[in-house]
């Protein structure tokens, strides 16, 4: 069996066991492979009886009312497209309570469209709606989307490197590179050799591997990295990495799948030992900063952020 056939069989079992989630991300494969898998999965999910008749043909030409195909226009999926999809599902026929939507090239979804999609996920038209997102690189998706999806792969390799990635040193560098390149326009893999990146990575791992923390430890940590902390871009970059890492930890703590960071990191960080209450407070704080685009512009503001985390650590 091919990878796609194995994945389709896995979905068949999930559907039979009534364990289907509301949204999945399918990564990898070329256009032909993705489309074939999409139509096979749509037929499997939407068929009413064992005899599907013309169902697949209707899906392929987008004439089945409970199937909605959405792709990017000018390399962008807009909020208006998501709202139109929601409106469509509120007015579709009663032929079948099952409904399915597809976002093709989901990495092109805009931030406003992503928030509209999250609202749709939290307020579904019914409990039998399935969302499938296709991408060739899940690292390009917004963290708010990645936190909600389960990821499956249509290719044997789940790591998709940029074409100029010969200088990427290891999978962790790949993760950092993909998370930061959306913010830093036109960076190449040479970015990973800069002193700024190496210091950012050192700071991130020093933070994640604290053994204990007190105000004295925090001040020592602060002065060790004071030159880095004066750069506004550094604070923003660090918070992006920390948010995605904590979203991964949330999945890890709840025994879910679909991590961005290597799973072996999670057992090594003090963050995983936070109480449920403190961890949720940290996650809420990071999400608030990300959603409202709140920028911690000055080092003393960032110091306040670290002190708040210290209180959680010692709580």
C-alpha positions as CSV (number, residue, x, y, z in Angstrom):
1,X,0.0,0.0,0.0
2,X,1.1,3.6,-0.7
3,X,1.4,6.2,2.0
4,X,-1.8,7.8,0.8
5,X,-3.7,4.4,0.9
6,X,-2.4,3.7,4.4
7,X,-3.6,7.2,5.5
8,X,-7.0,6.7,3.9
9,X,-7.3,3.3,5.7
10,X,-6.4,5.1,9.0
11,X,-9.1,7.6,8.4
12,X,-11.6,4.8,7.6
13,X,-10.8,3.2,11.0
14,X,-11.1,6.6,12.8
15,X,-14.5,7.2,11.2
16,X,-15.7,3.7,12.1
17,X,-14.6,4.1,15.7
18,X,-16.3,7.5,15.8
19,X,-13.0,9.2,16.9
20,X,-12.9,11.8,14.2
21,X,-11.7,15.2,15.2
22,X,-13.1,18.4,13.6
23,X,-10.0,19.4,11.7
24,X,-6.8,17.8,10.3
25,X,-3.8,19.1,8.5
26,X,-2.4,17.0,5.6
27,X,1.2,17.8,4.8
28,X,3.2,16.9,1.7
29,X,2.6,15.3,-1.7
30,X,2.2,17.0,-5.0
31,X,-1.0,18.5,-6.4
32,X,-2.1,15.3,-8.0
33,X,-1.5,13.2,-4.9
34,X,-3.2,15.7,-2.7
35,X,-6.3,16.0,-4.9
36,X,-6.7,12.2,-5.3
37,X,-6.4,11.7,-1.5
38,X,-8.9,14.6,-1.0
39,X,-11.5,13.1,-3.2
40,X,-11.1,9.6,-1.8
41,X,-11.4,11.0,1.8
42,X,-14.4,13.2,0.9
43,X,-16.2,10.2,-0.6
44,X,-15.4,8.0,2.4
45,X,-16.7,10.6,4.9
46,X,-19.7,11.9,3.0
47,X,-21.2,8.8,1.6
48,X,-24.6,8.0,3.0
49,X,-24.7,4.3,2.0
50,X,-22.2,1.8,0.8
51,X,-23.2,2.7,-2.8
52,X,-21.9,6.2,-3.4
53,X,-23.2,6.5,-7.0
54,X,-22.2,9.8,-8.4
55,X,-21.0,11.3,-5.1
56,X,-17.3,11.5,-6.1
57,X,-18.0,13.1,-9.4
58,X,-20.2,15.7,-7.7
59,X,-17.4,16.4,-5.2
60,X,-14.8,16.7,-8.0
61,X,-16.7,19.4,-9.8
62,X,-17.8,21.1,-6.5
63,X,-21.5,20.4,-7.0
64,X,-22.1,18.5,-3.8
65,X,-23.8,21.0,-1.4
66,X,-22.2,19.6,1.8
67,X,-18.7,19.8,0.3
68,X,-16.8,23.2,0.2
69,X,-13.5,23.6,-1.5
70,X,-11.5,26.8,-0.7
71,X,-8.2,27.8,-2.3
72,X,-6.0,30.9,-2.2
73,X,-6.6,33.8,-4.5
74,X,-3.4,35.7,-5.4
75,X,-1.6,33.6,-2.8
76,X,-4.0,34.6,0.0
77,X,-6.9,33.0,1.8
78,X,-9.0,35.9,3.1
79,X,-11.4,36.5,5.9
80,X,-14.2,37.0,3.4
81,X,-13.6,33.6,1.9
82,X,-14.0,32.0,5.3
83,X,-17.1,33.9,6.1
84,X,-18.6,32.9,2.7
85,X,-17.9,29.3,3.6
86,X,-19.6,29.6,7.0
87,X,-22.6,31.2,5.3
88,X,-22.8,28.4,2.7
89,X,-22.9,25.7,5.4
90,X,-25.7,27.5,7.2
91,X,-27.8,27.3,4.1
92,X,-26.9,23.9,2.6
93,X,-29.4,21.1,2.0
94,X,-30.6,18.5,4.5
95,X,-29.4,15.7,2.2
96,X,-26.8,14.7,4.7
97,X,-25.9,16.1,8.1
98,X,-22.2,15.5,7.4
99,X,-20.4,18.5,6.0
100,X,-16.8,18.8,4.8
101,X,-14.6,21.8,3.9
102,X,-11.1,21.9,2.4
103,X,-8.5,24.7,2.6
104,X,-6.0,24.1,-0.2
105,X,-2.5,25.6,0.3
106,X,-3.5,26.6,3.9
107,X,-0.2,28.3,4.5
108,X,-1.7,31.3,2.5
109,X,-4.4,31.9,5.1
110,X,-4.3,35.5,6.4
111,X,-4.3,36.3,10.1
112,X,-7.9,37.7,10.0
113,X,-9.0,34.6,8.1
114,X,-7.3,32.4,10.6
115,X,-9.3,34.0,13.5
116,X,-12.5,33.6,11.5
117,X,-11.7,30.0,11.0
118,X,-11.0,29.5,14.7
119,X,-14.4,31.1,15.5
120,X,-16.0,28.7,13.0
121,X,-14.3,25.7,14.8
122,X,-15.5,26.9,18.2
123,X,-19.1,27.4,16.8
124,X,-19.7,24.6,14.3
125,X,-23.0,24.3,12.4
126,X,-23.2,20.8,13.7
127,X,-21.1,18.0,15.3
128,X,-20.5,16.2,12.0
129,X,-18.4,18.7,10.2
130,X,-14.9,17.9,9.0
131,X,-12.2,20.3,8.0
132,X,-9.1,19.3,6.0
133,X,-6.2,21.7,5.4
134,X,-3.5,20.9,2.9
135,X,0.0,22.3,2.9
136,X,3.5,21.4,1.9
137,X,5.1,22.9,5.0
138,X,3.1,23.1,8.3
139,X,5.8,25.5,9.7
140,X,4.4,28.2,7.5
141,X,1.0,28.1,9.2
142,X,0.0,30.5,12.0
143,X,0.6,29.0,15.5
144,X,-3.1,29.6,16.4
145,X,-4.0,27.2,13.6
146,X,-1.3,24.6,14.4
147,X,-2.6,24.5,18.0
148,X,-6.0,23.2,16.8
149,X,-5.1,20.6,14.2
150,X,-3.8,17.0,14.0
151,X,-1.1,16.6,11.4
152,X,-0.8,13.7,9.0
153,X,1.7,13.3,6.2
154,X,1.4,12.2,2.5
155,X,5.1,11.8,2.1
156,X,7.6,9.5,3.9
157,X,9.5,12.5,5.2
158,X,7.8,14.9,7.6
159,X,10.6,17.4,7.3
160,X,10.5,19.7,4.4
161,X,13.6,21.8,4.0
162,X,13.9,25.0,1.9
163,X,15.8,24.4,-1.3
164,X,18.8,26.4,-0.1
165,X,18.9,24.5,3.3
166,X,22.4,22.9,3.0
167,X,23.6,25.1,5.8
168,X,20.7,24.2,8.2
169,X,22.5,22.4,10.9
170,X,19.9,20.1,12.5
171,X,16.1,19.7,12.8
172,X,15.9,22.3,15.5
173,X,17.5,24.9,13.3
174,X,14.9,24.0,10.7
175,X,12.1,24.7,13.2
176,X,13.6,28.0,14.2
177,X,14.2,29.0,10.6
178,X,10.7,28.2,9.4
179,X,9.1,30.0,12.4
180,X,11.2,33.2,11.9
181,X,11.3,33.5,8.1
182,X,7.7,34.7,7.9
183,X,8.7,37.6,10.1
184,X,12.1,38.3,8.6
185,X,11.5,38.8,4.9
186,X,13.8,37.1,2.4
187,X,16.2,35.5,4.9
188,X,18.3,32.6,3.7
189,X,19.8,29.7,5.6
190,X,22.8,32.0,6.1
191,X,20.7,33.6,8.9
192,X,21.5,30.5,11.0
193,X,25.2,31.3,11.0
194,X,24.8,34.9,12.3
195,X,25.8,35.8,15.8
196,X,22.3,37.1,16.4
197,X,20.6,33.8,15.6
198,X,23.2,31.8,17.6
199,X,22.6,34.1,20.6
200,X,18.9,33.9,20.2
201,X,19.0,30.1,20.2
202,X,21.3,30.1,23.2
203,X,18.9,32.4,25.1
204,X,15.9,30.2,24.2
205,X,17.5,27.0,25.5
206,X,19.0,28.6,28.6
207,X,15.5,29.8,29.4
208,X,13.8,26.5,28.8
209,X,16.4,24.6,30.8
210,X,16.4,26.6,34.0
211,X,16.9,24.2,37.0
212,X,15.8,26.8,39.5
213,X,14.9,30.4,39.4
214,X,15.2,33.3,41.8
215,X,15.5,37.1,41.4
216,X,19.3,36.7,41.7
217,X,19.3,34.0,39.0
218,X,17.1,36.2,36.8
219,X,19.3,39.2,37.2
220,X,22.4,37.1,36.3
221,X,20.5,35.8,33.3
222,X,19.6,39.3,32.4
223,X,23.1,40.8,32.5
224,X,24.5,37.8,30.6
225,X,22.2,38.6,27.7
226,X,21.8,42.4,28.1
227,X,23.1,43.3,24.7
228,X,20.6,41.0,23.0
229,X,17.8,42.2,25.2
230,X,18.2,45.8,23.9
231,X,17.1,44.7,20.4
232,X,13.3,45.0,19.9
233,X,13.4,42.3,17.1
234,X,15.0,39.8,19.6
235,X,12.1,40.1,22.1
236,X,9.5,39.6,19.3
237,X,11.5,36.6,17.9
238,X,11.8,35.0,21.3
239,X,8.1,35.3,22.1
240,X,7.2,33.7,18.7
241,X,9.4,30.7,19.5
242,X,8.1,30.5,23.1
243,X,4.5,30.6,22.1
244,X,4.8,27.7,19.6
245,X,6.9,25.7,22.1
246,X,4.2,26.2,24.7
247,X,1.5,25.2,22.3
248,X,3.4,22.0,21.6
249,X,3.7,21.5,25.4
250,X,0.0,21.9,25.7
251,X,-0.5,19.0,23.2
252,X,2.2,17.0,24.9
253,X,0.5,17.4,28.3
254,X,-2.8,16.4,26.9
255,X,-1.3,13.4,25.0
256,X,-2.1,14.8,21.6
257,X,0.0,14.7,18.4
258,X,1.2,17.1,15.8
259,X,4.3,18.8,17.3
260,X,6.4,21.5,15.7
261,X,9.4,20.9,18.1
262,X,11.1,17.6,18.6
263,X,9.2,15.7,21.3
264,X,12.3,14.8,23.2
265,X,12.7,18.4,24.3
266,X,9.5,18.5,26.3
267,X,10.6,16.2,29.2
268,X,13.7,18.4,29.6
269,X,12.1,21.7,30.3
270,X,10.9,23.1,33.6
271,X,7.8,24.4,31.7
272,X,6.3,20.9,31.6
273,X,6.4,20.8,35.4
274,X,4.2,23.9,35.9
275,X,0.8,23.3,37.5
276,X,-2.1,23.2,35.1
277,X,-3.3,26.6,36.4
278,X,0.1,28.3,36.0
279,X,0.7,26.7,32.6
280,X,-2.7,27.8,31.3
281,X,-1.9,31.4,32.7
282,X,1.3,31.4,30.7
283,X,-0.3,30.2,27.6
284,X,-3.1,32.7,27.9
285,X,-0.6,35.5,28.4
286,X,1.4,34.5,25.3
287,X,-1.8,34.1,23.2
288,X,-2.9,37.6,24.3
289,X,0.4,39.1,23.2
290,X,0.2,37.3,19.9
291,X,-3.5,37.9,19.1
292,X,-3.5,41.6,20.1
293,X,0.0,42.1,18.6
294,X,1.1,43.5,21.9
295,X,4.8,44.3,21.7
296,X,7.0,44.3,24.7
297,X,9.0,47.2,23.4
298,X,11.5,47.9,26.2
299,X,13.8,45.6,28.1
300,X,12.3,46.6,31.5
301,X,8.9,45.4,30.2
302,X,10.4,42.1,29.1
303,X,12.0,41.9,32.6
304,X,8.5,42.2,34.1
305,X,7.4,39.4,31.8
306,X,10.2,37.2,33.1
307,X,9.5,38.1,36.7
308,X,5.9,37.0,36.2
309,X,7.1,33.7,34.8
310,X,9.5,33.3,37.8
311,X,6.5,33.6,40.1
312,X,4.7,30.9,38.2
313,X,7.8,28.7,38.4
314,X,8.0,29.2,42.2
315,X,4.2,29.0,42.6
